[in-house]
Amino acid sequence: MSIDQQNKSNIALLRVREFLFFISFGSFLIRRLFTDVTLWHFQFDFFWDFREKMEMIYDEYIPIVLLVCIAFMLFTTVPKLTRIIAFAVLVVTGKMVSIANEDMHMYIMMLLIVAAFGISAKKIFIFTIGLNIPPLIATIVASQRGVIENRIDPSRNREYLGYNWTTTPMMIFSYALFGYLILRKGKITIWEYLIFNGINAWFFYKTNTRFAFLLVFLVLTFLIAYRLIREQDAPRQLVRNICILIPYLCFFFIYGITMLYDPAIGIMARLNKLLSYRLSQCQYAINLYGYLPFGQPIQWVTIGQSTPDNPPTYVDTAYLQTMLKYGVVSLVVFLLISSYIMYRSFRSKTYSVAILFSFILMFGLVEQQPFWVEYDTILLLAFADWSKIQEANITLPQLELKQQC
C-alpha cells in the first residue's frame, strides 16, 4: 500500500472515530444533563421508557463504543510510550473507581478524555453547546408555561425551572457560555457582554444561584478588561507557572481551611455561614468517610434531608468531593490533567483557555461541576486538537498519522 493510500485509509478511520466519539459523548450528555436531571418523566409516560433506554446505553454501550474509538486512535497514530502509559493510567483509574462506586460515571469520563485525542476542540465545543442548549431552553419554557413541574424552594425563593435541582440549569448555561467564549477566543463585544450578563441576571433572579452568577459576571468583566490590555507586555512565564499551579493551590487551600475550621473562631464561623456552611459539612464528611485510593459509594445527605441524628454530609467543593467519592488517585489525575491543559494553553498561546479554566478551577472551591466532563468540557481538551481554537497563527503537531514507507 502506498503512502497516499495509507493516509487516506487513516483519515477515513479518523472520521469513523469522530463519529463514534460524538455518538458516545452525545448519549452521555443526554443521559447526564437531560433524562437524569429534568422532570419531564413525571409529566409524560413515554419519557420513562426513553429514560430507561438511555440508562441502558449509558451503562452497557457507551464504554464499549469508546474503547473501540480508542483502539482506532491507537491504530492510526504514531505510538508513543509515554502517551500509551498515560492513557492506560486514565482508563484503569476510571475503571477501578467505577467498580468501587458501582457507578460508570468516572470510567466513562476517563474514556472520553482519552478518546478525544486528536479530535477538533472546536467541534467538541460546538457539539456540546448545540446539544445542551436546546433541551435547556425547552425545559425552562415548559416549566414556565406549566407543561412540566416548576418546583419552588420557599426558604431561599428559588425556582427549579423544570430540573431536579435549582443550580442545574444555571450550570448548564454557564459552561455552555464558557465554551462559546473559547470559540470566540476570549474576544467579546459590549453587546455580548450586556446580553450574557442579562441572561445571567435572569438565572440569578429565578434560581438564586449566587456563586455561579458571580463567576459568569467576573469572567465576562475580565474578558472585556482583558481586551483592553491583551497587547500589553506581561511576565507570561510567571503567569504560566501560576496557572499551572492553580489546581494544586486550590486543593491545598480548601483542604487546609476545611480541616482548620473551628466554630469557636469568629471569623471562621462567619466564613462558614457565607459559604452556606460548606466548611462544617466538608469537615464532618472527611472525618466520617476518610480517604480511599479509588473512592467509595456515598449517599450524600443534603441540608434539606438532614435531621439532628443525621447531619448533612454533602460536599460541594470539586476537590474534596472528588477525593472522598472518587478517591485520592482520581483527584491526583484531575489535578495533573488540569495542569497539563494550562501548560498547553500557554504553549500554543491559546490564552482564552487558560483564563476560562483558571476561573473554573477557582469556582471548584465552592462547586463540584469543574471535574465533571458533562459540564466542564475543557477537560476534554487535554489531548484534543487545538488548531481551530488557537489565538495565534501557530502550527503545532496534533495528530500524527502512521506512514508506511
C-alpha positions in Angstrom: 0.0 0.0 0.0 1.4 3.4 -1.0 1.8 6.3 1.5 -1.1 8.2 0.0 -3.4 5.2 0.2 -2.3 4.6 3.8 -3.0 8.2 4.7 -6.4 8.1 3.1 -7.3 4.9 5.0 -6.2 6.5 8.3 -8.1 9.7 7.6 -11.2 7.6 6.9 -10.7 5.8 10.2 -10.3 9.2 11.9 -13.8 10.2 10.5 -15.2 6.9 11.8 -13.6 7.6 15.2 -15.0 11.1 15.3 -18.5 9.7 14.6 -18.1 7.1 17.4 -16.8 9.7 19.8 -19.6 12.1 19.2 -22.3 9.4 19.3 -20.9 8.3 22.7 -20.4 11.8 24.0 -23.9 12.9 22.9 -25.5 9.9 24.6 -23.5 10.7 27.7 -24.7 14.3 27.7 -28.3 13.4 27.1 -28.3 11.0 30.0 -26.4 13.3 32.4 -28.0 16.6 31.6 -31.4 15.8 30.3 -33.0 12.4 31.2 -31.3 12.2 34.6 -31.9 15.7 35.9 -35.1 17.1 34.3 -38.7 16.5 35.4 -40.2 15.6 32.0 -40.8 11.9 33.1 -43.3 13.0 35.8 -45.5 14.5 33.1 -45.2 12.1 30.1 -45.3 8.4 30.5 -43.2 7.7 27.3 -40.3 9.6 28.9 -39.9 6.8 31.5 -39.1 4.3 28.6 -36.8 6.8 27.0 -35.0 7.4 30.3 -34.6 3.6 30.9 -33.2 3.1 27.4 -30.7 6.0 27.9 -29.7 4.3 31.2 -29.0 1.0 29.4 -27.0 2.8 26.7 -25.0 4.6 29.3 -24.1 1.5 31.3 -23.7 -1.1 28.6 -22.9 0.5 25.2 -21.0 3.8 25.7 -17.9 2.2 27.3 -17.7 -0.4 24.5 -18.0 2.2 21.7 -15.4 4.5 23.4 -13.0 1.5 23.7 -13.4 0.9 20.0 -12.8 4.6 19.4 -9.6 4.4 21.4 -8.5 1.3 19.6 -8.9 3.1 16.2 -6.9 6.0 17.6 -4.0 3.8 18.7 -4.1 2.0 15.3 -4.0 5.3 13.3 -1.5 7.3 15.2 2.3 7.1 15.8 2.7 5.1 19.0 4.5 6.9 21.9 5.2 5.1 25.1 4.5 8.0 27.4 1.2 8.6 25.7 0.2 5.0 25.9 1.1 4.8 29.6 -0.8 8.0 30.4 -3.9 6.7 28.6 -3.7 3.4 30.3 -3.4 5.1 33.7 -6.5 7.1 33.0 -8.6 4.2 31.7 -7.5 1.9 34.6 -8.2 4.6 37.2 -11.7 5.2 35.8 -12.5 1.5 35.8 -11.2 1.0 39.4 -13.2 4.0 40.6 -16.4 2.8 38.9 -16.0 -0.6 40.4 -15.5 0.9 43.9 -18.5 3.3 43.4 -20.7 0.8 41.5 -21.3 3.7 39.0 -20.0 4.1 35.4 -19.6 7.9 35.6 -15.8 8.1 36.3 -15.0 5.3 33.8 -16.9 7.0 31.0 -15.3 10.4 31.8 -11.8 8.9 31.6 -12.7 7.1 28.4 -14.0 10.3 26.9 -10.8 12.2 27.8 -8.6 9.6 26.1 -10.9 9.1 23.1 -10.9 12.9 22.5 -7.2 12.6 21.4 -6.7 14.4 18.1 -10.4 15.4 17.7 -11.1 19.0 17.0 -11.7 21.0 20.1 -13.8 23.4 18.1 -16.1 20.5 17.0 -16.3 19.4 20.7 -17.5 22.8 21.9 -19.9 23.3 19.0 -21.4 19.9 19.5 -21.7 20.4 23.3 -23.4 23.8 23.0 -25.7 22.6 20.2 -26.8 19.5 22.2 -27.1 21.1 25.7 -28.8 24.5 25.0 -31.9 23.4 23.1 -33.1 21.0 25.8 -32.2 23.6 28.4 -34.4 26.2 26.7 -37.2 23.7 26.1 -37.2 22.6 29.7 -37.2 26.1 31.1 -40.0 27.2 28.8 -42.1 24.1 29.6 -41.6 24.8 33.3 -42.7 28.4 33.0 -45.8 27.5 30.9 -46.8 24.8 33.3 -46.2 21.9 30.9 -43.9 20.3 33.5 -43.5 21.0 37.1 -41.5 24.0 38.3 -40.6 23.3 41.9 -40.2 26.2 44.3 -37.9 26.4 47.3 -39.6 29.0 49.5 -36.7 29.1 52.0 -34.5 30.9 49.5 -37.2 32.0 47.0 -35.7 30.0 44.2 -37.2 28.0 41.3 -36.0 24.7 39.8 -37.0 25.6 36.2 -38.0 22.0 35.4 -34.9 20.4 36.9 -34.4 18.3 40.0 -32.1 20.9 41.5 -32.1 24.7 41.3 -28.4 25.1 40.3 -28.5 22.7 37.3 -30.0 25.0 34.6 -27.7 27.8 35.7 -24.6 25.5 35.5 -25.6 24.2 32.0 -25.9 27.8 30.8 -22.6 28.9 32.5 -20.4 26.1 31.0 -22.0 26.4 27.6 -21.2 30.1 27.7 -17.5 29.3 28.6 -17.3 27.0 25.6 -18.7 29.9 23.4 -16.1 32.3 24.9 -13.3 29.9 24.0 -14.7 29.6 20.4 -14.6 33.4 20.3 -11.0 33.2 21.6 -11.9 35.4 24.5 -12.9 38.3 22.4 -16.4 39.6 23.1 -18.3 42.8 22.2 -20.0 45.2 24.5 -23.4 43.9 23.2 -22.4 40.3 24.0 -21.3 41.4 27.5 -24.7 43.0 28.1 -26.7 40.2 26.7 -24.9 37.4 28.5 -25.0 39.4 31.8 -28.7 39.9 31.3 -29.3 36.2 30.9 -27.0 35.6 33.9 -29.1 38.1 36.0 -32.3 36.4 35.0 -31.0 33.0 36.1 -29.9 34.5 39.3 -33.3 36.1 39.9 -35.0 32.8 39.2 -32.6 30.3 40.9 -30.7 32.4 43.4 -27.5 30.6 42.4 -25.1 33.1 43.9 -21.6 31.7 43.2 -22.4 30.8 39.6 -23.9 34.3 38.9 -20.7 35.8 40.4 -18.5 33.5 38.3 -20.2 34.4 35.0 -20.1 38.1 35.8 -16.4 38.1 36.7 -15.5 36.1 33.6 -17.3 38.4 31.3 -16.0 41.5 33.0 -12.4 40.2 33.0 -12.6 39.4 29.2 -13.9 42.9 28.5 -11.0 44.4 30.5 -8.5 41.9 29.0 -9.4 43.0 25.6 -8.0 46.4 26.5 -4.8 45.2 28.0 -4.1 42.0 26.0 -1.5 43.8 23.8 0.5 44.9 26.8 3.7 43.2 27.9 3.3 40.9 30.8 5.6 38.4 32.6 4.0 35.5 30.8 6.3 32.8 32.2 5.4 33.8 35.7 1.7 33.9 34.8 2.1 30.5 33.1 3.7 28.9 36.2 1.0 30.3 38.5 -1.8 29.0 36.2 -0.2 25.5 36.1 -0.1 25.6 39.9 -3.7 26.8 40.4 -5.3 23.3 40.7 -2.9 22.3 43.5 -3.2 25.7 45.2 -7.0 25.4 45.2 -6.9 21.9 46.6 -4.5 22.7 49.4 -6.3 25.9 50.3 -9.8 24.3 50.5 -8.4 21.2 52.3 -6.4 23.3 54.8 -9.2 25.8 55.6 -11.7 22.9 56.0 -9.5 20.9 58.4 -8.6 24.0 60.3 -12.2 25.1 60.7 -13.2 25.8 64.3 -16.7 27.2 65.0 -15.3 28.8 68.1 -13.2 31.2 66.0 -15.5 34.1 65.0 -14.0 34.8 61.6 -14.2 31.2 60.6 -17.8 30.9 61.8 -18.7 33.9 59.6 -16.9 32.5 56.6 -18.6 29.1 57.1 -22.0 30.9 57.0 -21.0 33.0 53.9 -20.1 29.7 52.2 -23.5 28.2 53.0 -22.0 26.0 55.8 -19.7 24.3 53.4 -16.7 24.2 55.8 -18.5 22.4 58.6 -20.2 20.0 56.2 -16.9 19.2 54.4 -15.0 18.7 57.7 -17.7 16.4 59.0 -17.8 14.4 55.8 -14.0 14.0 55.7 -13.9 12.7 59.3 -16.9 10.4 58.5 -15.7 8.8 55.2 -11.9 9.2 55.3 -9.7 8.7 52.2 -9.6 5.7 49.9 -7.5 5.3 46.7 -10.4 4.8 44.4 -13.3 6.2 46.4 -16.5 4.7 47.8 -20.2 4.8 47.1 -21.6 7.7 49.2 -25.2 8.7 49.6 -24.9 12.3 50.4 -27.1 13.9 52.9 -28.2 17.5 52.0 -29.4 20.1 54.4 -33.0 19.5 53.4 -32.7 15.8 54.1 -30.7 16.1 57.3 -32.0 15.6 60.9 -30.4 16.1 64.3 -29.4 12.4 64.2 -28.3 12.5 60.6 -26.3 15.7 59.9 -25.7 17.0 56.3 -22.7 15.5 54.6 -22.9 16.9 51.1 -19.5 18.2 49.9 -19.9 21.0 47.4 -16.3 21.6 46.5 -15.0 19.7 43.5 -11.6 18.9 45.1 -12.9 17.4 48.3 -15.9 15.6 46.7 -13.6 14.0 44.2 -11.2 13.0 46.9 -13.9 11.4 49.1 -16.2 9.8 46.5 -13.9 9.1 43.6 -10.7 8.6 45.6 -7.3 10.2 46.1 -6.0 8.7 42.8 -8.8 10.3 40.8 -8.1 13.7 42.5 -4.4 13.5 41.6 -5.3 12.5 38.0 -7.6 15.5 37.6 -5.0 17.9 39.1 -2.4 16.6 36.6 -4.9 16.9 33.7 -5.8 20.4 34.7 -2.1 21.5 34.9 -1.4 19.9 31.5 -4.3 21.8 29.9 -2.9 25.0 31.4 0.6 24.1 30.0 -0.9 23.5 26.5 -2.8 26.8 26.6 0.4 28.8 27.1 2.5 26.6 24.8 0.0 27.3 21.9 -0.7 30.9 23.1 -4.4 30.0 23.5 -4.8 32.2 26.5 -8.6 32.2 26.5 -8.4 28.5 27.7 -6.1 29.5 30.5 -8.3 32.4 31.5 -11.5 30.5 31.5 -10.1 27.4 33.1 -8.5 29.4 35.9 -11.9 30.8 36.8 -13.5 27.4 36.6 -10.8 25.8 38.8 -11.3 28.5 41.4 -15.0 28.0 41.1 -14.3 24.4 42.1 -13.6 25.7 45.6 -17.4 26.1 46.1 -19.0 23.8 43.5 -18.5 20.2 42.2 -19.0 20.6 38.5 -15.5 21.6 37.4 -14.4 17.9 37.5 -17.5 16.6 35.7 -16.9 16.4 31.9 -20.6 16.9 31.1 -20.4 20.4 32.4 -16.7 21.3 32.1 -15.9 20.3 28.5 -12.5 21.9 28.8 -11.3 18.7 30.5 -11.7 17.0 27.0 -9.1 19.4 25.7 -6.3 17.6 27.4 -5.4 15.6 24.3 -7.7 17.1 21.7 -6.7 19.1 18.5 -6.5 22.8 19.4 -5.6 24.0 15.9 -9.0 25.7 15.3 -9.2 27.5 18.7 -5.6 28.9 18.8 -5.4 32.7 19.0 -2.1 33.0 17.2 -1.1 31.6 13.8 1.0 28.8 15.3 1.3 25.3 13.9 1.7 22.6 16.5 1.9 18.8 15.9 -1.5 17.4 16.8 -2.4 14.1 15.2 0.4 12.2 13.6 -0.9 9.6 11.1 1.1 6.4 10.5 3.0 6.3 7.3 4.1 3.2 5.5 7.4 3.6 3.7 
